[in-house]
Amino acid sequence: MIPRDNLTLVDPAERLSLELGGSRLYYRRLSLGALAAIERQQMLLMPAAQGQGPRLWLPPEALNAAIAAHVLVGWDGVRGPAGPAPYGPEPARLLPAGARAALVRRAFDLDPPDGETP
């Protein structure tokens, strides 16, 4: 939950972890500045509809994928078709949508889970 009465700075070097099944994803929290930049990058200009001008649209799955790519910083125990998958931008794009969604939910939490310190 984002506090309304103060700002929270996110250290780009922080590492928190999320266990999903037998895998562990390492991530950093999402700052509001990074979110604003990602949203601007993912906006699409849609053609004008009848009687209206063009409009901006933010595709939800593209936004989730871009946020996950920004916050994901490593992993352990992720397997590919040929065995253990080394962390990198290309394999990270293959994460299932459910794993990306869980990661995004945790990245929005500016108060890390008990036992984890930023």
Secondary structure, DSSP 4 states (H G I P E B T S, - for coil): ---SSS-----TT--EEEEETTEEEEE-PPPHHHHHHHHHHH-EEEPPPTTS--EEE--HHHHHHHHHHHHEEEEES-EETTEEPPP-HHHHTTS-HHHHHHHHHHHH-SSPPTT---
